[in-house]
């Protein structure tokens, strides 16, 4: 009987957590990214690029951890439009934060990008240009 | 039942009263030579994104919405700018202008403001981005109840309030809202419409 209750309890937690699977990533997004990239991930005109259905983001998944940590000064092309607003880096974020953030973005809005892992994020960070 | 109807009637009456009342003139009234002078925006002269000198005369007889920002602002400015853009689009064909004063004239020279405006797909004279002497910009912020403090610790180097301010054709502030709050801006847009209607009377 007792084990049944425990099982139900675990199942309940599991289902409950599934709904907020990247809740921490979402919190980090709200704090550091939302002001420019928007609640809907669509950016703002030609000023701030979208993260939702962004060809640049999908194609540069290996560089994304470095961009989050160190920022970006270069002009980039996203979905056929040029963007040249420098982005500040967030050096206070940990590898775990970055992993959670990327996993949130990868599945947020209309994005259906594969999940990343802390191992992959660490590998990418080791290759960041100086 | 009767009491209920009476209550409803009073409620409708009250809400309609509120709609017809003109927007107040905000700020402290000064007494000069025994006359009461309501708060107004001082004379100014700044450069816009096209390097054209823009003064208070450019807004004579026009209402406008003002805010304070800087192009490299990483914190609240993008959110406020998005709401300014919403106002720009809402009143595209009406006599409402927008003015964004930079707090950071050292970096925000006219060319920088021009590129920012182009990326936003907006242009003067509908939306003026103004720059000039830093002290003059920070001084005029006070007229708009806006606080600008240089602070190396703050994101981007400035601490500021993200207010949007509605200025009438006589340079009086008639309404304001927090530019980061979408719902407040929705109410603010209603005030702009009210002021436009007042001018048409």
Interface residues (C-beta under 8 A of the other chain):
Chain A: X35 X36 X38 X44 X45 X46 X47 X48 X85 X86 X88
Chain B: X72 X74 X75 X76 X77 X78 X79 X81 X82 X85 X116 X118 X119 X120 X121 X155
